[in-house]
Amino acid sequence: MTMQTETYTVTGMTCGHCVASVTEEISEIPGVESVDVVLDSGAVTVTSSQPLEQQAVRAAVEEAGYQLA
């Protein structure tokens, strides 16, 4: 199985709670294996077992209360 890795930039995160919210919402997308969030830069690296729709990632980030840059 080939893993897919995509990096997104999320704006509006200011604390560990923000990171946890974004991680939790993105983790619920089918196929997502891991989510790595760097608070300082807003970089969110998502590893999945299948290509993800950017719209699904955007919706998850917005559900958490943030914006995809």
PyMOL Python script that loads the backbone (N, CA, C, O; Angstrom):
from pymol import cmd

cmd.read_pdbstr("""\
ATOM      1  N   MET A   1       0.847  -1.187   0.000  1.00  0.00           N
ATOM      2  CA  MET A   1       0.000   0.000   0.000  1.00  0.00           C
ATOM      3  C   MET A   1       0.890   1.248   0.000  1.00  0.00           C
ATOM      4  O   MET A   1       1.801   1.369   0.819  1.00  0.00           O
ATOM      5  N   THR A   2       0.623   2.150  -0.903  1.00  0.00           N
ATOM      6  CA  THR A   2       1.386   3.388  -0.997  1.00  0.00           C
ATOM      7  C   THR A   2       0.705   4.468  -0.171  1.00  0.00           C
ATOM      8  O   THR A   2      -0.488   4.734  -0.321  1.00  0.00           O
ATOM      9  N   MET A   3       1.481   5.076   0.692  1.00  0.00           N
ATOM     10  CA  MET A   3       0.936   6.159   1.505  1.00  0.00           C
ATOM     11  C   MET A   3       1.060   7.478   0.756  1.00  0.00           C
ATOM     12  O   MET A   3       2.021   7.705   0.021  1.00  0.00           O
ATOM     13  N   GLN A   4       0.080   8.333   0.955  1.00  0.00           N
ATOM     14  CA  GLN A   4       0.066   9.667   0.369  1.00  0.00           C
ATOM     15  C   GLN A   4       0.360  10.658   1.494  1.00  0.00           C
ATOM     16  O   GLN A   4      -0.177  10.534   2.594  1.00  0.00           O
ATOM     17  N   THR A   5       1.206  11.632   1.215  1.00  0.00           N
ATOM     18  CA  THR A   5       1.467  12.669   2.214  1.00  0.00           C
ATOM     19  C   THR A   5       1.226  14.025   1.580  1.00  0.00           C
ATOM     20  O   THR A   5       1.761  14.336   0.515  1.00  0.00           O
ATOM     21  N   GLU A   6       0.415  14.826   2.250  1.00  0.00           N
ATOM     22  CA  GLU A   6       0.123  16.186   1.786  1.00  0.00           C
ATOM     23  C   GLU A   6       0.354  17.133   2.961  1.00  0.00           C
ATOM     24  O   GLU A   6       0.088  16.791   4.113  1.00  0.00           O
ATOM     25  N   THR A   7       0.850  18.320   2.653  1.00  0.00           N
ATOM     26  CA  THR A   7       1.016  19.330   3.692  1.00  0.00           C
ATOM     27  C   THR A   7       0.134  20.522   3.358  1.00  0.00           C
ATOM     28  O   THR A   7       0.126  21.020   2.232  1.00  0.00           O
ATOM     29  N   TYR A   8      -0.604  20.963   4.360  1.00  0.00           N
ATOM     30  CA  TYR A   8      -1.512  22.098   4.223  1.00  0.00           C
ATOM     31  C   TYR A   8      -1.072  23.163   5.220  1.00  0.00           C
ATOM     32  O   TYR A   8      -0.321  22.874   6.151  1.00  0.00           O
ATOM     33  N   THR A   9      -1.531  24.377   5.030  1.00  0.00           N
ATOM     34  CA  THR A   9      -1.283  25.437   6.013  1.00  0.00           C
ATOM     35  C   THR A   9      -2.624  25.861   6.591  1.00  0.00           C
ATOM     36  O   THR A   9      -3.557  26.204   5.864  1.00  0.00           O
ATOM     37  N   VAL A  10      -2.694  25.829   7.910  1.00  0.00           N
ATOM     38  CA  VAL A  10      -3.924  26.202   8.613  1.00  0.00           C
ATOM     39  C   VAL A  10      -3.660  27.509   9.359  1.00  0.00           C
ATOM     40  O   VAL A  10      -2.656  27.644  10.058  1.00  0.00           O
ATOM     41  N   THR A  11      -4.569  28.463   9.201  1.00  0.00           N
ATOM     42  CA  THR A  11      -4.413  29.741   9.886  1.00  0.00           C
ATOM     43  C   THR A  11      -5.372  29.822  11.073  1.00  0.00           C
ATOM     44  O   THR A  11      -6.445  29.218  11.068  1.00  0.00           O
ATOM     45  N   GLY A  12      -4.963  30.578  12.084  1.00  0.00           N
ATOM     46  CA  GLY A  12      -5.826  30.838  13.229  1.00  0.00           C
ATOM     47  C   GLY A  12      -5.530  29.996  14.460  1.00  0.00           C
ATOM     48  O   GLY A  12      -6.141  30.203  15.508  1.00  0.00           O
ATOM     49  N   MET A  13      -4.602  29.049  14.352  1.00  0.00           N
ATOM     50  CA  MET A  13      -4.286  28.221  15.526  1.00  0.00           C
ATOM     51  C   MET A  13      -3.341  28.996  16.447  1.00  0.00           C
ATOM     52  O   MET A  13      -2.366  29.598  15.995  1.00  0.00           O
ATOM     53  N   THR A  14      -3.650  28.969  17.754  1.00  0.00           N
ATOM     54  CA  THR A  14      -2.832  29.727  18.703  1.00  0.00           C
ATOM     55  C   THR A  14      -2.334  28.905  19.884  1.00  0.00           C
ATOM     56  O   THR A  14      -1.496  29.381  20.650  1.00  0.00           O
ATOM     57  N   CYS A  15      -2.832  27.676  20.049  1.00  0.00           N
ATOM     58  CA  CYS A  15      -2.460  26.923  21.255  1.00  0.00           C
ATOM     59  C   CYS A  15      -2.581  25.417  21.020  1.00  0.00           C
ATOM     60  O   CYS A  15      -2.991  24.966  19.950  1.00  0.00           O
ATOM     61  N   GLY A  16      -2.222  24.671  22.026  1.00  0.00           N
ATOM     62  CA  GLY A  16      -2.298  23.218  21.948  1.00  0.00           C
ATOM     63  C   GLY A  16      -3.714  22.707  21.733  1.00  0.00           C
ATOM     64  O   GLY A  16      -3.911  21.684  21.078  1.00  0.00           O
ATOM     65  N   HIS A  17      -4.694  23.405  22.274  1.00  0.00           N
ATOM     66  CA  HIS A  17      -6.088  23.004  22.074  1.00  0.00           C
ATOM     67  C   HIS A  17      -6.455  23.105  20.595  1.00  0.00           C
ATOM     68  O   HIS A  17      -7.164  22.254  20.057  1.00  0.00           O
ATOM     69  N   CYS A  18      -5.957  24.165  19.945  1.00  0.00           N
ATOM     70  CA  CYS A  18      -6.206  24.340  18.509  1.00  0.00           C
ATOM     71  C   CYS A  18      -5.647  23.152  17.730  1.00  0.00           C
ATOM     72  O   CYS A  18      -6.312  22.586  16.863  1.00  0.00           O
ATOM     73  N   VAL A  19      -4.406  22.789  18.062  1.00  0.00           N
ATOM     74  CA  VAL A  19      -3.737  21.663  17.402  1.00  0.00           C
ATOM     75  C   VAL A  19      -4.543  20.392  17.595  1.00  0.00           C
ATOM     76  O   VAL A  19      -4.736  19.627  16.650  1.00  0.00           O
ATOM     77  N   ALA A  20      -5.019  20.161  18.825  1.00  0.00           N
ATOM     78  CA  ALA A  20      -5.793  18.954  19.120  1.00  0.00           C
ATOM     79  C   ALA A  20      -7.096  18.924  18.322  1.00  0.00           C
ATOM     80  O   ALA A  20      -7.496  17.877  17.813  1.00  0.00           O
ATOM     81  N   SER A  21      -7.759  20.086  18.215  1.00  0.00           N
ATOM     82  CA  SER A  21      -9.026  20.150  17.476  1.00  0.00           C
ATOM     83  C   SER A  21      -8.824  19.835  16.007  1.00  0.00           C
ATOM     84  O   SER A  21      -9.574  19.050  15.427  1.00  0.00           O
ATOM     85  N   VAL A  22      -7.801  20.453  15.396  1.00  0.00           N
ATOM     86  CA  VAL A  22      -7.522  20.231  13.983  1.00  0.00           C
ATOM     87  C   VAL A  22      -7.128  18.771  13.750  1.00  0.00           C
ATOM     88  O   VAL A  22      -7.592  18.140  12.800  1.00  0.00           O
ATOM     89  N   THR A  23      -6.266  18.240  14.627  1.00  0.00           N
ATOM     90  CA  THR A  23      -5.822  16.851  14.503  1.00  0.00           C
ATOM     91  C   THR A  23      -7.007  15.895  14.583  1.00  0.00           C
ATOM     92  O   THR A  23      -7.112  14.957  13.792  1.00  0.00           O
ATOM     93  N   GLU A  24      -7.893  16.138  15.538  1.00  0.00           N
ATOM     94  CA  GLU A  24      -9.054  15.265  15.736  1.00  0.00           C
ATOM     95  C   GLU A  24      -9.975  15.275  14.522  1.00  0.00           C
ATOM     96  O   GLU A  24     -10.402  14.218  14.057  1.00  0.00           O
ATOM     97  N   GLU A  25     -10.282  16.462  14.009  1.00  0.00           N
ATOM     98  CA  GLU A  25     -11.203  16.551  12.872  1.00  0.00           C
ATOM     99  C   GLU A  25     -10.608  15.913  11.614  1.00  0.00           C
ATOM    100  O   GLU A  25     -11.297  15.167  10.918  1.00  0.00           O
ATOM    101  N   ILE A  26      -9.337  16.198  11.317  1.00  0.00           N
ATOM    102  CA  ILE A  26      -8.719  15.623  10.119  1.00  0.00           C
ATOM    103  C   ILE A  26      -8.586  14.110  10.260  1.00  0.00           C
ATOM    104  O   ILE A  26      -8.725  13.379   9.280  1.00  0.00           O
ATOM    105  N   SER A  27      -8.318  13.646  11.467  1.00  0.00           N
ATOM    106  CA  SER A  27      -8.165  12.199  11.703  1.00  0.00           C
ATOM    107  C   SER A  27      -9.438  11.419  11.390  1.00  0.00           C
ATOM    108  O   SER A  27      -9.382  10.216  11.139  1.00  0.00           O
ATOM    109  N   GLU A  28     -10.593  12.101  11.404  1.00  0.00           N
ATOM    110  CA  GLU A  28     -11.866  11.430  11.134  1.00  0.00           C
ATOM    111  C   GLU A  28     -12.128  11.210   9.647  1.00  0.00           C
ATOM    112  O   GLU A  28     -13.061  10.494   9.284  1.00  0.00           O
ATOM    113  N   ILE A  29     -11.303  11.827   8.773  1.00  0.00           N
ATOM    114  CA  ILE A  29     -11.483  11.628   7.332  1.00  0.00           C
ATOM    115  C   ILE A  29     -11.077  10.198   6.994  1.00  0.00           C
ATOM    116  O   ILE A  29      -9.994   9.766   7.390  1.00  0.00           O
ATOM    117  N   PRO A  30     -11.917   9.448   6.271  1.00  0.00           N
ATOM    118  CA  PRO A  30     -11.573   8.068   5.924  1.00  0.00           C
ATOM    119  C   PRO A  30     -10.239   7.986   5.183  1.00  0.00           C
ATOM    120  O   PRO A  30      -9.995   8.744   4.245  1.00  0.00           O
ATOM    121  N   GLY A  31      -9.382   7.062   5.612  1.00  0.00           N
ATOM    122  CA  GLY A  31      -8.098   6.863   4.964  1.00  0.00           C
ATOM    123  C   GLY A  31      -6.942   7.560   5.647  1.00  0.00           C
ATOM    124  O   GLY A  31      -5.786   7.234   5.381  1.00  0.00           O
ATOM    125  N   VAL A  32      -7.228   8.522   6.531  1.00  0.00           N
ATOM    126  CA  VAL A  32      -6.145   9.252   7.201  1.00  0.00           C
ATOM    127  C   VAL A  32      -5.463   8.333   8.211  1.00  0.00           C
ATOM    128  O   VAL A  32      -6.112   7.724   9.061  1.00  0.00           O
ATOM    129  N   GLU A  33      -4.133   8.250   8.095  1.00  0.00           N
ATOM    130  CA  GLU A  33      -3.338   7.407   8.991  1.00  0.00           C
ATOM    131  C   GLU A  33      -2.695   8.230  10.108  1.00  0.00           C
ATOM    132  O   GLU A  33      -2.624   7.784  11.253  1.00  0.00           O
ATOM    133  N   SER A  34      -2.225   9.436   9.766  1.00  0.00           N
ATOM    134  CA  SER A  34      -1.609  10.275  10.789  1.00  0.00           C
ATOM    135  C   SER A  34      -1.730  11.745  10.409  1.00  0.00           C
ATOM    136  O   SER A  34      -1.841  12.105   9.237  1.00  0.00           O
ATOM    137  N   VAL A  35      -1.705  12.583  11.448  1.00  0.00           N
ATOM    138  CA  VAL A  35      -1.786  14.035  11.267  1.00  0.00           C
ATOM    139  C   VAL A  35      -0.705  14.639  12.152  1.00  0.00           C
ATOM    140  O   VAL A  35      -0.649  14.363  13.350  1.00  0.00           O
ATOM    141  N   ASP A  36       0.157  15.467  11.555  1.00  0.00           N
ATOM    142  CA  ASP A  36       1.219  16.126  12.307  1.00  0.00           C
ATOM    143  C   ASP A  36       1.050  17.626  12.138  1.00  0.00           C
ATOM    144  O   ASP A  36       1.142  18.147  11.027  1.00  0.00           O
ATOM    145  N   VAL A  37       0.804  18.319  13.246  1.00  0.00           N
ATOM    146  CA  VAL A  37       0.552  19.760  13.208  1.00  0.00           C
ATOM    147  C   VAL A  37       1.713  20.498  13.863  1.00  0.00           C
ATOM    148  O   VAL A  37       2.113  20.169  14.980  1.00  0.00           O
ATOM    149  N   VAL A  38       2.249  21.488  13.172  1.00  0.00           N
ATOM    150  CA  VAL A  38       3.288  22.352  13.737  1.00  0.00           C
ATOM    151  C   VAL A  38       2.620  23.688  14.035  1.00  0.00           C
ATOM    152  O   VAL A  38       2.287  24.440  13.119  1.00  0.00           O
ATOM    153  N   LEU A  39       2.426  23.979  15.310  1.00  0.00           N
ATOM    154  CA  LEU A  39       1.682  25.171  15.718  1.00  0.00           C
ATOM    155  C   LEU A  39       2.324  26.456  15.202  1.00  0.00           C
ATOM    156  O   LEU A  39       1.621  27.326  14.689  1.00  0.00           O
ATOM    157  N   ASP A  40       3.645  26.592  15.327  1.00  0.00           N
ATOM    158  CA  ASP A  40       4.325  27.839  14.965  1.00  0.00           C
ATOM    159  C   ASP A  40       4.113  28.240  13.511  1.00  0.00           C
ATOM    160  O   ASP A  40       3.880  29.413  13.218  1.00  0.00           O
ATOM    161  N   SER A  41       4.190  27.278  12.604  1.00  0.00           N
ATOM    162  CA  SER A  41       4.082  27.586  11.174  1.00  0.00           C
ATOM    163  C   SER A  41       2.678  27.365  10.624  1.00  0.00           C
ATOM    164  O   SER A  41       2.345  27.866   9.550  1.00  0.00           O
ATOM    165  N   GLY A  42       1.846  26.609  11.362  1.00  0.00           N
ATOM    166  CA  GLY A  42       0.518  26.273  10.861  1.00  0.00           C
ATOM    167  C   GLY A  42       0.552  25.119   9.872  1.00  0.00           C
ATOM    168  O   GLY A  42      -0.463  24.792   9.256  1.00  0.00           O
ATOM    169  N   ALA A  43       1.735  24.494   9.718  1.00  0.00           N
ATOM    170  CA  ALA A  43       1.853  23.380   8.772  1.00  0.00           C
ATOM    171  C   ALA A  43       1.162  22.142   9.325  1.00  0.00           C
ATOM    172  O   ALA A  43       1.380  21.748  10.470  1.00  0.00           O
ATOM    173  N   VAL A  44       0.325  21.537   8.487  1.00  0.00           N
ATOM    174  CA  VAL A  44      -0.378  20.316   8.869  1.00  0.00           C
ATOM    175  C   VAL A  44      -0.034  19.264   7.820  1.00  0.00           C
ATOM    176  O   VAL A  44      -0.422  19.383   6.658  1.00  0.00           O
ATOM    177  N   THR A  45       0.700  18.232   8.242  1.00  0.00           N
ATOM    178  CA  THR A  45       1.082  17.160   7.332  1.00  0.00           C
ATOM    179  C   THR A  45       0.169  15.978   7.590  1.00  0.00           C
ATOM    180  O   THR A  45       0.081  15.471   8.708  1.00  0.00           O
ATOM    181  N   VAL A  46      -0.518  15.543   6.524  1.00  0.00           N
ATOM    182  CA  VAL A  46      -1.495  14.460   6.637  1.00  0.00           C
ATOM    183  C   VAL A  46      -0.990  13.273   5.820  1.00  0.00           C
ATOM    184  O   VAL A  46      -0.710  13.401   4.628  1.00  0.00           O
ATOM    185  N   THR A  47      -0.877  12.124   6.470  1.00  0.00           N
ATOM    186  CA  THR A  47      -0.500  10.893   5.778  1.00  0.00           C
ATOM    187  C   THR A  47      -1.745  10.030   5.686  1.00  0.00           C
ATOM    188  O   THR A  47      -2.429   9.802   6.684  1.00  0.00           O
ATOM    189  N   SER A  48      -2.035   9.549   4.477  1.00  0.00           N
ATOM    190  CA  SER A  48      -3.252   8.767   4.264  1.00  0.00           C
ATOM    191  C   SER A  48      -2.974   7.582   3.356  1.00  0.00           C
ATOM    192  O   SER A  48      -1.972   7.536   2.642  1.00  0.00           O
ATOM    193  N   SER A  49      -3.888   6.631   3.407  1.00  0.00           N
ATOM    194  CA  SER A  49      -3.750   5.418   2.606  1.00  0.00           C
ATOM    195  C   SER A  49      -4.343   5.594   1.215  1.00  0.00           C
ATOM    196  O   SER A  49      -4.270   4.694   0.379  1.00  0.00           O
ATOM    197  N   GLN A  50      -4.932   6.765   0.977  1.00  0.00           N
ATOM    198  CA  GLN A  50      -5.529   7.063  -0.332  1.00  0.00           C
ATOM    199  C   GLN A  50      -5.481   8.569  -0.526  1.00  0.00           C
ATOM    200  O   GLN A  50      -5.396   9.308   0.455  1.00  0.00           O
ATOM    201  N   PRO A  51      -5.533   9.043  -1.765  1.00  0.00           N
ATOM    202  CA  PRO A  51      -5.547  10.494  -1.972  1.00  0.00           C
ATOM    203  C   PRO A  51      -6.776  11.109  -1.300  1.00  0.00           C
ATOM    204  O   PRO A  51      -7.869  10.542  -1.334  1.00  0.00           O
ATOM    205  N   LEU A  52      -6.576  12.271  -0.692  1.00  0.00           N
ATOM    206  CA  LEU A  52      -7.685  12.949  -0.020  1.00  0.00           C
ATOM    207  C   LEU A  52      -8.190  14.096  -0.874  1.00  0.00           C
ATOM    208  O   LEU A  52      -7.424  14.758  -1.574  1.00  0.00           O
ATOM    209  N   GLU A  53      -9.488  14.315  -0.804  1.00  0.00           N
ATOM    210  CA  GLU A  53     -10.082  15.474  -1.465  1.00  0.00           C
ATOM    211  C   GLU A  53      -9.699  16.702  -0.629  1.00  0.00           C
ATOM    212  O   GLU A  53      -9.882  16.704   0.588  1.00  0.00           O
ATOM    213  N   GLN A  54      -9.171  17.738  -1.276  1.00  0.00           N
ATOM    214  CA  GLN A  54      -8.834  18.945  -0.521  1.00  0.00           C
ATOM    215  C   GLN A  54     -10.078  19.496   0.163  1.00  0.00           C
ATOM    216  O   GLN A  54      -9.994  20.058   1.255  1.00  0.00           O
ATOM    217  N   GLN A  55     -11.231  19.336  -0.477  1.00  0.00           N
ATOM    218  CA  GLN A  55     -12.478  19.840   0.112  1.00  0.00           C
ATOM    219  C   GLN A  55     -12.773  19.139   1.440  1.00  0.00           C
ATOM    220  O   GLN A  55     -13.284  19.764   2.368  1.00  0.00           O
ATOM    221  N   ALA A  56     -12.454  17.849   1.535  1.00  0.00           N
ATOM    222  CA  ALA A  56     -12.683  17.112   2.787  1.00  0.00           C
ATOM    223  C   ALA A  56     -11.777  17.648   3.885  1.00  0.00           C
ATOM    224  O   ALA A  56     -12.200  17.801   5.031  1.00  0.00           O
ATOM    225  N   VAL A  57     -10.524  17.932   3.527  1.00  0.00           N
ATOM    226  CA  VAL A  57      -9.580  18.485   4.506  1.00  0.00           C
ATOM    227  C   VAL A  57     -10.039  19.879   4.921  1.00  0.00           C
ATOM    228  O   VAL A  57     -10.033  20.214   6.106  1.00  0.00           O
ATOM    229  N   ARG A  58     -10.438  20.696   3.935  1.00  0.00           N
ATOM    230  CA  ARG A  58     -10.923  22.055   4.227  1.00  0.00           C
ATOM    231  C   ARG A  58     -12.126  22.002   5.172  1.00  0.00           C
ATOM    232  O   ARG A  58     -12.199  22.768   6.134  1.00  0.00           O
ATOM    233  N   ALA A  59     -13.058  21.102   4.897  1.00  0.00           N
ATOM    234  CA  ALA A  59     -14.263  20.982   5.733  1.00  0.00           C
ATOM    235  C   ALA A  59     -13.895  20.578   7.159  1.00  0.00           C
ATOM    236  O   ALA A  59     -14.472  21.087   8.121  1.00  0.00           O
ATOM    237  N   ALA A  60     -12.937  19.665   7.294  1.00  0.00           N
ATOM    238  CA  ALA A  60     -12.509  19.219   8.632  1.00  0.00           C
ATOM    239  C   ALA A  60     -11.857  20.365   9.396  1.00  0.00           C
ATOM    240  O   ALA A  60     -12.121  20.555  10.583  1.00  0.00           O
ATOM    241  N   VAL A  61     -11.010  21.125   8.719  1.00  0.00           N
ATOM    242  CA  VAL A  61     -10.336  22.271   9.354  1.00  0.00           C
ATOM    243  C   VAL A  61     -11.365  23.315   9.769  1.00  0.00           C
ATOM    244  O   VAL A  61     -11.279  23.876  10.861  1.00  0.00           O
ATOM    245  N   GLU A  62     -12.337  23.574   8.901  1.00  0.00           N
ATOM    246  CA  GLU A  62     -13.373  24.559   9.226  1.00  0.00           C
ATOM    247  C   GLU A  62     -14.263  24.066  10.360  1.00  0.00           C
ATOM    248  O   GLU A  62     -14.725  24.859  11.181  1.00  0.00           O
ATOM    249  N   GLU A  63     -14.504  22.761  10.404  1.00  0.00           N
ATOM    250  CA  GLU A  63     -15.291  22.179  11.503  1.00  0.00           C
ATOM    251  C   GLU A  63     -14.581  22.423  12.839  1.00  0.00           C
ATOM    252  O   GLU A  63     -15.220  22.641  13.868  1.00  0.00           O
ATOM    253  N   ALA A  64     -13.255  22.382  12.796  1.00  0.00           N
ATOM    254  CA  ALA A  64     -12.466  22.627  14.011  1.00  0.00           C
ATOM    255  C   ALA A  64     -12.415  24.119  14.360  1.00  0.00           C
ATOM    256  O   ALA A  64     -11.991  24.496  15.453  1.00  0.00           O
ATOM    257  N   GLY A  65     -12.855  24.967  13.412  1.00  0.00           N
ATOM    258  CA  GLY A  65     -12.921  26.395  13.680  1.00  0.00           C
ATOM    259  C   GLY A  65     -11.788  27.217  13.080  1.00  0.00           C
ATOM    260  O   GLY A  65     -11.555  28.350  13.500  1.00  0.00           O
ATOM    261  N   TYR A  66     -11.081  26.657  12.102  1.00  0.00           N
ATOM    262  CA  TYR A  66      -9.920  27.322  11.508  1.00  0.00           C
ATOM    263  C   TYR A  66     -10.065  27.366   9.992  1.00  0.00           C
ATOM    264  O   TYR A  66     -11.047  26.869   9.440  1.00  0.00           O
ATOM    265  N   GLN A  67      -9.094  27.955   9.330  1.00  0.00           N
ATOM    266  CA  GLN A  67      -9.148  28.101   7.878  1.00  0.00           C
ATOM    267  C   GLN A  67      -7.941  27.446   7.235  1.00  0.00           C
ATOM    268  O   GLN A  67      -6.836  27.492   7.776  1.00  0.00           O
ATOM    269  N   LEU A  68      -8.155  26.837   6.081  1.00  0.00           N
ATOM    270  CA  LEU A  68      -7.052  26.356   5.264  1.00  0.00           C
ATOM    271  C   LEU A  68      -6.545  27.546   4.478  1.00  0.00           C
ATOM    272  O   LEU A  68      -7.327  28.231   3.819  1.00  0.00           O
ATOM    273  N   ALA A  69      -5.258  27.802   4.537  1.00  0.00           N
ATOM    274  CA  ALA A  69      -4.686  28.979   3.857  1.00  0.00           C
ATOM    275  C   ALA A  69      -4.701  28.780   2.358  1.00  0.00           C
ATOM    276  O   ALA A  69      -4.262  29.658   1.614  1.00  0.00           O
TER     277      ALA A  69
END
""", "prot")
cmd.dss("prot")
cmd.show_as("cartoon", "prot")
cmd.util.cbc("prot")
cmd.orient("prot")
